[in-house]
Amino acid sequence: MAERVRSFGPTVLVGLAAAALAAVAASRDWATASGSGAGVHVAAAVKGSASAPLAVALALVVLAAWGVVLVLRGWARRAVAVVGALAAAGTALATAVGFDRAQDDAVRAVLARGGTGDAFVTSLTGWYFVCLVSAVLTLLAFAVAVVVSPRWPSMGTRYDAPAARTGREGTADPSEPVAEPDMWRALDDGRDPTA
C-alpha cells in the first residue's frame, strides 16, 4: 500500500508537466517549408493548432483532467483518469496523424506566399516531437492513475458539499424542512442554508 501512495507525487507531477507541455507544443510551429518564387527565397511555418486542431483541444482536456483527478477520490477519480487517458491517447493519435498534414500545410503556405516550382524543402520542428512525446508520457501517467489512484491521498472532507457531510457531523436530516430561524443562523455561521 505504501508503494502505491508513493506513486502519487511522481505520477501527478509527470502527468501535469507532460500535459502542459503537450498543450503548449500543440500550439507552436510544427512544420516549416521553403522554396523559391521568381528567384526570391520564400519560407513559411505552420502551427500545430492549424494542422491538427484536435491535438490542442485534447491536450487541454488532458490538462483539465489532471486538475479534477487531484480533487476527487475513489471510483470517481478512477473514472476521470480513464477519460484523461482516452484524451491523452487522442492527443497522441492526432499528433501522429498530423505528421504528413503539417508538412503539406507548410508547402501550401509557401505557395500562398508566392512560391512556385516543385522543389520545396520541408521539415518538422522540435515542437511536433515534444507534443508527441508529451502526449505519450501523460498517457502512461494516466495509466498508472487508473490502476492506483483510488488509494492515493485525497482532500479532506472540509471541502465536501454540506449535504455530503450530513451524517458525519451530526447536522439535521436534509429531507426535513428547515425553519426560517435555522436558515438565518446558518447564514450567520457562514453556511449555505440551501445546500
MARBA-3410 file (N, C-alpha, C, O; in Angstrom, 1 decimal):
195
0.8,-1.2,0.0,0.0,0.0,0.0,0.9,1.3,0.0,0.5,2.2,-0.7 ~ 2.0,1.3,0.8,2.8,2.4,0.8,3.5,2.7,-0.5,3.7,3.9,-0.9 ~ 3.7,1.6,-1.3,4.3,1.8,-2.7,3.3,2.6,-3.5,3.7,3.4,-4.3 ~ 2.0,2.2,-3.4,1.0,2.9,-4.2,0.8,4.3,-3.9,0.6,5.2,-4.7 ~ 0.9,4.6,-2.6,0.7,6.0,-2.1,2.0,6.8,-2.6,1.8,8.0,-2.9
3.1,6.2,-2.6,4.3,6.9,-3.1,4.3,7.3,-4.5,5.0,8.1,-5.0 ~ 3.4,6.6,-5.3,3.3,6.9,-6.7,2.5,8.1,-7.0,2.5,8.6,-8.1 ~ 1.9,8.7,-6.0,1.0,9.8,-6.1,1.8,11.0,-6.7,1.5,11.6,-7.7 ~ 2.8,11.5,-5.9,3.6,12.7,-6.3,4.2,12.6,-7.7,4.0,13.4,-8.5 ~ 5.0,11.5,-7.9,5.7,11.5,-9.2,4.7,11.3,-10.4,4.9,11.9,-11.4
3.7,10.6,-10.2,2.7,10.4,-11.3,2.0,11.7,-11.6,1.9,12.0,-12.8 ~ 1.5,12.4,-10.6,0.8,13.6,-10.9,1.8,14.7,-11.4,1.4,15.4,-12.4 ~ 3.0,14.8,-10.9,3.9,15.7,-11.5,4.3,15.5,-12.9,4.3,16.4,-13.7 ~ 4.6,14.2,-13.2,4.9,13.9,-14.6,3.7,14.1,-15.5,3.8,14.6,-16.6 ~ 2.6,13.7,-15.0,1.3,13.8,-15.8,1.0,15.3,-16.1,0.7,15.7,-17.2
1.1,16.1,-15.1,0.8,17.5,-15.2,1.8,18.2,-16.1,1.4,19.0,-17.0 ~ 3.0,18.0,-15.9,4.1,18.6,-16.7,4.0,18.2,-18.1,4.1,19.0,-19.0 ~ 3.8,16.9,-18.4,3.6,16.4,-19.8,2.4,17.0,-20.4,2.4,17.3,-21.6 ~ 1.3,17.1,-19.7,0.0,17.6,-20.3,0.2,19.1,-20.6,-0.2,19.5,-21.7 ~ 0.8,19.9,-19.7,1.1,21.3,-20.0,2.0,21.4,-21.2,1.8,22.3,-22.1
3.0,20.6,-21.3,4.0,20.7,-22.4,3.3,20.3,-23.7,3.6,21.0,-24.7 ~ 2.4,19.3,-23.7,1.7,18.9,-24.9,0.8,20.1,-25.3,0.7,20.3,-26.5 ~ 0.1,20.7,-24.4,-0.8,21.8,-24.8,0.0,23.0,-25.4,-0.4,23.6,-26.4 ~ 1.2,23.3,-24.8,2.0,24.4,-25.4,2.5,24.0,-26.7,2.5,24.7,-27.7 ~ 3.1,22.8,-26.8,3.7,22.3,-28.1,2.7,22.2,-29.2,3.1,22.4,-30.4
1.5,21.9,-28.9,0.5,21.7,-29.9,0.1,23.0,-30.5,-0.4,23.1,-31.6 ~ 0.4,24.1,-29.9,0.1,25.5,-30.4,1.3,26.2,-31.1,1.2,27.3,-31.5 ~ 2.4,25.5,-31.1,3.6,26.1,-31.7,3.8,25.6,-33.1,3.0,24.8,-33.7 ~ 4.8,26.1,-33.8,5.1,25.7,-35.2,5.6,24.3,-35.2,6.5,23.9,-34.5 ~ 4.9,23.5,-36.1,5.2,22.1,-36.2,6.0,21.8,-37.5,6.9,20.9,-37.5
5.8,22.6,-38.5,6.5,22.3,-39.8,6.9,23.6,-40.5,6.2,24.6,-40.4 ~ 8.0,23.5,-41.2,8.4,24.6,-42.0,8.7,24.1,-43.4,9.0,23.0,-43.6 ~ 8.5,25.1,-44.3,8.8,24.7,-45.7,9.4,26.0,-46.4,9.2,27.1,-46.0 ~ 10.2,25.7,-47.4,10.9,26.8,-48.1,11.0,26.4,-49.6,11.0,25.3,-49.9 ~ 11.0,27.4,-50.4,11.1,27.2,-51.8,11.5,28.6,-52.4,11.9,29.5,-51.7
11.3,28.7,-53.7,11.6,30.0,-54.4,10.5,30.4,-55.2,9.7,29.6,-55.8 ~ 10.4,31.7,-55.4,9.3,32.3,-56.2,9.9,33.5,-56.9,10.3,34.5,-56.3 ~ 10.1,33.4,-58.2,10.6,34.4,-59.1,12.0,34.8,-58.6,12.4,36.0,-58.6 ~ 12.8,33.8,-58.2,14.2,34.0,-57.8,14.3,34.4,-56.4,15.4,34.7,-56.0 ~ 13.3,34.5,-55.6,13.3,35.0,-54.2,13.0,33.8,-53.3,12.1,33.0,-53.6
13.8,33.7,-52.3,13.6,32.6,-51.3,12.3,32.9,-50.5,12.1,34.0,-50.0 ~ 11.4,31.9,-50.5,10.1,32.0,-49.8,10.1,30.9,-48.7,10.3,29.7,-49.0 ~ 9.7,31.3,-47.5,9.6,30.3,-46.4,8.3,30.5,-45.6,7.8,31.7,-45.5 ~ 7.8,29.5,-45.0,6.6,29.6,-44.2,6.6,28.5,-43.1,7.3,27.5,-43.3 ~ 5.9,28.7,-42.1,5.8,27.8,-41.0,4.3,27.6,-40.7,3.5,28.4,-40.9
3.9,26.4,-40.2,2.6,26.1,-39.8,2.5,25.6,-38.4,3.3,24.8,-38.0 ~ 1.5,26.1,-37.7,1.4,25.8,-36.3,0.6,24.4,-36.1,-0.2,24.1,-37.0 ~ 0.8,23.8,-35.1,0.1,22.5,-34.8,-1.4,22.8,-34.7,-2.2,21.9,-35.1 ~ -1.8,23.9,-34.1,-3.2,24.2,-34.0,-3.9,24.3,-35.3,-5.1,24.2,-35.4 ~ -3.1,24.7,-36.4,-3.7,24.8,-37.7,-3.8,23.4,-38.4,-4.8,23.1,-39.1
-2.8,22.6,-38.2,-2.7,21.3,-38.9,-3.4,20.2,-38.2,-4.0,19.3,-38.8 ~ -3.5,20.3,-36.8,-4.1,19.3,-36.0,-4.8,20.0,-34.8,-4.4,19.9,-33.7 ~ -5.9,20.7,-35.1,-6.6,21.4,-34.0,-7.2,20.5,-32.9,-7.3,20.9,-31.8 ~ -7.4,19.2,-33.3,-7.9,18.3,-32.3,-6.8,18.0,-31.2,-7.1,17.8,-30.1 ~ -5.6,18.0,-31.6,-4.5,17.8,-30.7,-4.4,18.9,-29.6,-4.2,18.6,-28.4
-4.7,20.1,-30.0,-4.7,21.2,-29.0,-5.9,21.0,-28.0,-5.7,21.1,-26.8 ~ -7.0,20.8,-28.6,-8.2,20.7,-27.8,-8.1,19.5,-26.8,-8.4,19.6,-25.6 ~ -7.6,18.4,-27.3,-7.5,17.2,-26.4,-6.4,17.4,-25.3,-6.5,16.9,-24.2 ~ -5.3,18.1,-25.7,-4.3,18.4,-24.7,-4.8,19.2,-23.6,-4.4,19.1,-22.4 ~ -5.7,20.2,-23.9,-6.3,21.0,-22.8,-7.3,20.1,-22.0,-7.4,20.4,-20.8
-8.0,19.2,-22.6,-8.8,18.3,-21.8,-8.0,17.4,-20.9,-8.3,17.2,-19.7 ~ -6.8,17.0,-21.4,-5.9,16.2,-20.5,-5.4,17.0,-19.3,-5.4,16.5,-18.2 ~ -5.1,18.3,-19.6,-4.6,19.1,-18.5,-5.7,19.4,-17.5,-5.4,19.3,-16.3 ~ -6.9,19.6,-17.9,-8.0,19.8,-17.0,-8.3,18.5,-16.2,-8.7,18.5,-15.0 ~ -8.2,17.3,-16.9,-8.4,16.1,-16.2,-7.5,15.9,-15.0,-7.9,15.3,-14.0
-6.2,16.3,-15.1,-5.3,16.2,-14.0,-5.8,17.0,-12.8,-5.7,16.6,-11.7 ~ -6.3,18.2,-13.1,-6.8,19.0,-12.0,-8.0,18.4,-11.3,-8.1,18.4,-10.1 ~ -8.9,17.7,-12.1,-10.0,17.0,-11.5,-9.6,15.8,-10.7,-10.1,15.5,-9.7 ~ -8.6,15.1,-11.2,-8.1,13.9,-10.5,-7.6,14.3,-9.1,-7.7,13.5,-8.2 ~ -7.0,15.4,-9.0,-6.5,15.9,-7.7,-7.5,16.1,-6.7,-7.3,15.9,-5.5
-8.7,16.5,-7.1,-9.8,16.8,-6.1,-10.8,15.7,-5.8,-11.5,15.8,-4.8 ~ -10.8,14.7,-6.7,-11.8,13.6,-6.4,-11.1,12.5,-5.7,-9.9,12.6,-5.4 ~ -11.9,11.5,-5.3,-11.4,10.3,-4.6,-12.2,9.1,-5.1,-13.3,9.2,-5.6 ~ -11.6,8.0,-4.8,-12.3,6.7,-5.1,-12.6,6.4,-6.6,-11.8,6.7,-7.4 ~ -13.8,5.9,-6.8,-14.1,5.4,-8.2,-14.3,6.6,-9.1,-14.0,6.5,-10.3
-14.7,7.8,-8.6,-14.8,9.0,-9.4,-13.5,9.4,-10.0,-13.3,9.8,-11.1 ~ -12.5,9.3,-9.1,-11.1,9.7,-9.5,-10.6,8.7,-10.6,-10.0,9.1,-11.6 ~ -10.9,7.4,-10.5,-10.5,6.4,-11.5,-11.3,6.7,-12.8,-10.7,6.6,-13.9 ~ -12.5,7.1,-12.7,-13.3,7.3,-14.0,-12.7,8.5,-14.7,-12.6,8.5,-15.9 ~ -12.4,9.6,-14.0,-11.8,10.8,-14.6,-10.4,10.4,-15.2,-10.0,10.9,-16.3
-9.6,9.5,-14.5,-8.3,9.1,-15.0,-8.5,8.3,-16.3,-7.7,8.5,-17.2 ~ -9.6,7.5,-16.5,-9.8,6.8,-17.7,-10.1,7.8,-18.8,-9.7,7.7,-19.9 ~ -11.0,8.9,-18.5,-11.3,9.9,-19.5,-10.0,10.6,-19.9,-9.8,10.9,-21.1 ~ -9.2,10.9,-18.9,-7.9,11.6,-19.2,-7.0,10.7,-20.1,-6.3,11.2,-21.0 ~ -7.0,9.4,-19.8,-6.1,8.5,-20.6,-6.6,8.5,-22.1,-5.8,8.4,-23.0
-8.0,8.5,-22.2,-8.5,8.5,-23.6,-8.2,9.8,-24.3,-7.8,9.8,-25.5 ~ -8.3,10.9,-23.6,-7.9,12.2,-24.2,-6.4,12.2,-24.6,-6.1,12.8,-25.6 ~ -5.6,11.7,-23.7,-4.1,11.7,-24.0,-3.8,10.8,-25.2,-3.0,11.1,-26.0 ~ -4.5,9.6,-25.3,-4.4,8.8,-26.5,-4.8,9.5,-27.7,-4.2,9.4,-28.8 ~ -5.9,10.3,-27.6,-6.4,11.0,-28.7,-5.4,12.1,-29.1,-5.2,12.4,-30.3
-4.8,12.8,-28.2,-3.8,13.8,-28.5,-2.6,13.1,-29.2,-2.1,13.7,-30.2 ~ -2.1,12.0,-28.7,-1.0,11.3,-29.4,-1.4,10.9,-30.8,-0.6,11.1,-31.8 ~ -2.6,10.4,-31.0,-3.1,10.0,-32.3,-3.2,11.2,-33.3,-2.8,11.1,-34.4 ~ -3.8,12.2,-32.8,-4.0,13.4,-33.6,-2.6,14.0,-34.0,-2.5,14.5,-35.1 ~ -1.7,13.9,-33.1,-0.3,14.4,-33.4,0.3,13.5,-34.5,0.9,14.0,-35.4
0.2,12.2,-34.3,0.8,11.3,-35.3,0.2,11.5,-36.7,0.9,11.4,-37.7 ~ -1.1,11.7,-36.7,-1.8,11.9,-38.0,-1.4,13.2,-38.6,-1.4,13.3,-39.8 ~ -1.0,14.2,-37.8,-0.6,15.4,-38.3,0.8,15.5,-38.9,1.3,16.5,-39.4 ~ 1.5,14.3,-38.9,2.9,14.2,-39.4,2.9,14.7,-40.8,3.7,15.6,-41.2 ~ 2.2,14.1,-41.7,2.2,14.5,-43.1,1.4,15.8,-43.4,1.8,16.6,-44.2
0.3,15.9,-42.7,-0.5,17.1,-42.9,0.2,18.4,-42.6,0.0,19.4,-43.3 ~ 1.0,18.4,-41.5,1.7,19.6,-41.2,2.7,20.0,-42.3,2.8,21.2,-42.6 ~ 3.3,19.0,-42.8,4.3,19.3,-43.9,3.6,19.8,-45.2,4.0,20.7,-45.9 ~ 2.5,19.2,-45.5,1.7,19.6,-46.6,1.1,21.0,-46.5,1.1,21.8,-47.4 ~ 0.7,21.3,-45.3,0.2,22.6,-45.0,1.3,23.7,-45.1,1.0,24.8,-45.5
2.5,23.3,-44.7,3.6,24.2,-44.8,3.9,24.5,-46.3,4.2,25.6,-46.7 ~ 3.8,23.5,-47.1,4.1,23.7,-48.6,3.0,24.6,-49.1,3.3,25.5,-49.9 ~ 1.7,24.4,-48.7,0.6,25.2,-49.2,0.8,26.7,-48.8,0.5,27.6,-49.5 ~ 1.4,26.8,-47.6,1.7,28.2,-47.1,2.7,28.9,-47.9,2.7,30.1,-48.2 ~ 3.7,28.1,-48.4,4.8,28.7,-49.2,4.2,29.1,-50.6,4.5,30.1,-51.1
3.3,28.2,-51.1,2.6,28.5,-52.4,1.7,29.8,-52.2,1.7,30.6,-53.2 ~ 1.1,29.9,-51.1,0.3,31.1,-50.9,1.1,32.4,-50.8,0.6,33.4,-51.1 ~ 2.3,32.2,-50.4,3.2,33.4,-50.3,3.9,33.7,-51.7,4.8,34.6,-51.8 ~ 3.6,33.0,-52.7,4.2,33.2,-54.0,5.3,32.2,-54.4,5.9,32.5,-55.5 ~ 5.5,31.2,-53.7,6.4,30.2,-54.1,6.0,29.4,-55.3,4.8,29.1,-55.4
6.8,29.1,-56.2,6.5,28.4,-57.4,7.5,27.2,-57.6,8.5,27.1,-56.9 ~ 7.1,26.3,-58.4,8.0,25.2,-58.7,7.7,24.0,-57.9,6.7,24.0,-57.1 ~ 8.4,22.9,-58.1,8.2,21.7,-57.4,9.2,21.4,-56.4,9.1,20.4,-55.7 ~ 10.2,22.2,-56.2,11.3,21.9,-55.3,11.1,22.7,-54.0,11.4,23.9,-53.8 ~ 10.5,22.0,-53.0,10.2,22.6,-51.7,11.0,21.7,-50.7,11.1,20.5,-50.8
11.5,22.4,-49.7,12.2,21.7,-48.6,11.3,21.8,-47.4,11.0,22.9,-46.9 ~ 10.9,20.7,-46.8,10.0,20.7,-45.6,10.7,20.0,-44.5,11.5,19.1,-44.7 ~ 10.4,20.4,-43.3,10.9,19.7,-42.1,10.0,20.0,-41.0,9.3,21.0,-40.9 ~ 10.0,19.0,-40.1,9.2,19.1,-38.8,10.1,19.8,-37.8,11.3,19.6,-37.7 ~ 9.5,20.6,-36.9,10.2,21.3,-35.9,10.3,20.4,-34.6,9.6,19.4,-34.6
11.0,20.8,-33.7,11.1,20.1,-32.4,9.8,20.1,-31.7,9.5,19.1,-30.9 ~ 8.9,21.1,-31.9,7.7,21.2,-31.1,6.8,20.0,-31.5,6.0,19.5,-30.6 ~ 6.8,19.6,-32.7,6.0,18.4,-33.1,6.3,17.2,-32.3,5.5,16.5,-31.7 ~ 7.6,16.9,-32.2,8.1,15.8,-31.4,7.9,15.9,-29.9,7.6,14.9,-29.2 ~ 8.0,17.2,-29.4,7.7,17.4,-28.0,6.2,17.1,-27.7,5.9,16.5,-26.7
5.4,17.5,-28.6,3.9,17.2,-28.4,3.6,15.7,-28.4,2.9,15.3,-27.5 ~ 4.2,15.0,-29.3,4.0,13.6,-29.4,4.5,12.9,-28.2,3.9,12.0,-27.6 ~ 5.8,13.2,-27.8,6.4,12.5,-26.6,5.6,12.9,-25.3,5.4,12.0,-24.5 ~ 5.2,14.2,-25.2,4.4,14.6,-24.0,3.1,13.9,-23.9,2.7,13.5,-22.8 ~ 2.4,13.7,-25.0,1.1,13.0,-25.0,1.3,11.6,-24.6,0.5,11.1,-23.9
2.4,10.9,-25.1,2.6,9.5,-24.7,2.9,9.5,-23.2,2.5,8.6,-22.5 ~ 3.7,10.4,-22.7,4.1,10.4,-21.2,2.8,10.6,-20.4,2.7,9.9,-19.4 ~ 2.0,11.5,-20.8,0.8,11.7,-19.9,-0.2,10.6,-20.0,-0.9,10.3,-19.1 ~ -0.2,9.9,-21.2,-1.0,8.7,-21.3,-0.5,7.6,-20.3,-1.3,6.9,-19.7 ~ 0.8,7.4,-20.2,1.4,6.5,-19.3,1.1,6.9,-17.8,0.8,6.0,-17.0
1.2,8.2,-17.6,0.9,8.6,-16.2,-0.6,8.4,-15.9,-0.9,8.0,-14.7 ~ -1.5,8.6,-16.8,-2.9,8.3,-16.6,-3.1,6.8,-16.4,-4.0,6.4,-15.7 ~ -2.4,6.0,-17.1,-2.5,4.5,-17.0,-2.2,4.1,-15.5,-2.8,3.3,-15.0 ~ -1.1,4.7,-15.0,-0.8,4.4,-13.6,-1.9,4.9,-12.7,-2.3,4.3,-11.7 ~ -2.4,6.1,-13.0,-3.5,6.7,-12.2,-4.8,5.8,-12.2,-5.4,5.7,-11.2
-5.1,5.2,-13.3,-6.3,4.4,-13.4,-6.1,3.2,-12.5,-7.1,2.8,-11.8 ~ -4.9,2.7,-12.4,-4.7,1.5,-11.5,-4.6,1.8,-10.0,-5.3,1.1,-9.2 ~ -3.9,2.9,-9.7,-3.7,3.1,-8.2,-4.3,4.3,-7.6,-4.2,4.5,-6.4 ~ -5.0,5.1,-8.4,-5.5,6.4,-7.9,-6.5,6.3,-6.8,-6.5,7.2,-5.9 ~ -7.4,5.2,-6.7,-8.3,5.2,-5.6,-7.6,5.1,-4.2,-8.2,5.4,-3.2
-6.3,4.6,-4.2,-5.6,4.5,-3.0,-4.7,5.8,-2.7,-4.1,5.8,-1.6 ~ -4.7,6.7,-3.6,-4.0,7.9,-3.4,-4.6,8.8,-2.3,-5.8,8.7,-2.1 ~ -3.8,9.6,-1.6,-4.4,10.5,-0.6,-5.4,11.5,-1.3,-5.3,11.8,-2.5 ~ -6.4,11.9,-0.5,-7.4,12.9,-1.1,-7.6,14.1,-0.2,-7.1,14.1,0.9 ~ -8.3,15.0,-0.7,-8.5,16.2,0.0,-9.4,15.9,1.2,-10.1,14.9,1.2
-9.3,16.7,2.3,-10.1,16.4,3.4,-11.6,16.7,3.2,-12.0,17.3,2.2 ~ -12.5,16.2,4.1,-13.9,16.4,3.9,-14.3,17.8,4.2,-15.5,18.2,3.9 ~ -13.4,18.7,4.6,-13.7,20.1,4.8,-14.2,20.7,3.5,-15.0,21.6,3.5 ~ -13.8,20.2,2.4,-14.1,20.8,1.1,-15.4,20.1,0.4,-15.7,20.5,-0.7 ~ -15.9,19.1,1.1,-17.1,18.5,0.6,-18.3,19.4,0.7,-18.4,20.3,1.5
-19.4,19.1,-0.1,-20.6,19.8,0.0,-21.3,19.5,1.3,-21.1,18.4,1.9 ~ -22.0,20.5,1.9,-22.6,20.2,3.2,-23.5,19.0,3.2,-23.6,18.3,4.2 ~ -24.2,18.7,2.1,-25.1,17.5,2.1,-24.3,16.2,2.2,-24.8,15.2,2.8 ~ -23.1,16.2,1.8,-22.2,15.0,1.8,-21.7,14.8,3.2,-21.3,13.7,3.6 ~ -21.7,15.9,4.1,-21.1,15.7,5.4,-22.2,15.5,6.5,-21.9,15.4,7.6
-23.5,15.5,6.1,-24.6,15.4,7.0,-24.5,14.4,8.0,-24.6,14.6,9.2 ~ -24.2,13.1,7.6,-24.2,12.0,8.6,-23.0,12.1,9.5,-23.0,11.6,10.6 ~ -21.9,12.7,9.0,-20.6,12.6,9.8,-20.6,13.7,10.9,-20.0,13.5,11.9 ~ -21.3,14.9,10.6,-21.1,16.0,11.6,-22.4,16.1,12.5,-22.4,17.1,13.3 ~ -23.3,15.3,12.3,-24.5,15.4,13.2,-25.4,16.5,12.9,-26.2,17.0,13.7
-25.4,17.0,11.7,-26.3,18.1,11.3,-27.7,17.5,11.0,-27.9,16.3,11.0 ~ -28.6,18.3,10.8,-30.0,17.9,10.6,-30.2,17.1,9.3,-29.4,17.1,8.4 ~ -31.2,16.3,9.3,-31.5,15.4,8.1,-32.0,16.4,7.0,-32.9,17.2,7.2 ~ -31.3,16.2,5.8,-31.7,17.1,4.7,-33.1,17.0,4.2,-33.6,17.9,3.5 ~ -33.7,15.9,4.4,-35.1,15.7,4.0,-36.1,16.4,4.8,-37.2,16.6,4.4
-35.7,16.8,6.0,-36.7,17.6,6.9,-36.7,19.1,6.5,-35.6,19.6,6.1 ~ -37.8,19.7,6.5,-37.9,21.2,6.2,-37.0,22.0,7.2,-37.0,21.6,8.4 ~ -36.4,23.0,6.7,-35.6,23.9,7.6,-36.4,25.1,8.0,-37.0,25.8,7.1 ~ -36.5,25.4,9.3,-37.2,26.5,9.8,-36.5,27.8,9.4,-35.2,27.8,9.2 ~ -37.2,28.9,9.3,-36.6,30.2,8.9,-35.5,30.6,9.9,-34.5,31.1,9.4
-35.7,30.5,11.2,-34.6,30.9,12.1,-33.4,30.1,11.9,-32.2,30.6,12.0 ~ -33.5,28.8,11.6,-32.4,28.0,11.3,-31.6,28.4,10.1,-30.4,28.4,10.0 ~ -32.4,28.9,9.1,-31.7,29.4,7.9,-30.9,30.7,8.2,-29.8,30.8,7.7 ~ -31.4,31.5,9.0,-30.7,32.8,9.4,-29.5,32.4,10.2,-28.4,33.1,10.0 ~ -29.6,31.5,11.1,-28.4,31.0,11.9,-27.3,30.5,11.0,-26.1,30.7,11.1
-27.8,29.7,10.0,-26.8,29.1,9.0,-26.1,30.2,8.3,-24.8,30.1,8.1 ~ -26.8,31.2,7.9,-26.1,32.4,7.2,-25.2,33.1,8.1,-24.1,33.5,7.7 ~ -25.6,33.3,9.4,-24.7,33.9,10.3,-23.4,33.1,10.5,-22.4,33.7,10.8 ~ -23.5,31.8,10.5,-22.4,30.9,10.7,-21.5,30.8,9.4,-20.5,30.2,9.4 ~ -22.0,31.4,8.3,-21.2,31.3,7.1,-21.5,30.0,6.3,-20.7,29.7,5.4
-22.6,29.4,6.6,-23.0,28.2,5.8,-24.1,28.5,4.8,-24.9,29.5,5.0 ~ -24.2,27.7,3.8,-25.3,27.9,2.8,-26.5,27.1,3.3,-26.4,25.9,3.3 ~ -27.6,27.8,3.6,-28.8,27.0,4.1,-29.5,26.2,3.1,-30.3,25.4,3.4 ~ -29.2,26.5,1.8,-29.9,25.8,0.8,-29.2,24.5,0.4,-29.8,23.7,-0.4 ~ -28.0,24.3,0.9,-27.3,23.1,0.5,-27.6,21.9,1.4,-27.0,20.8,1.2
END
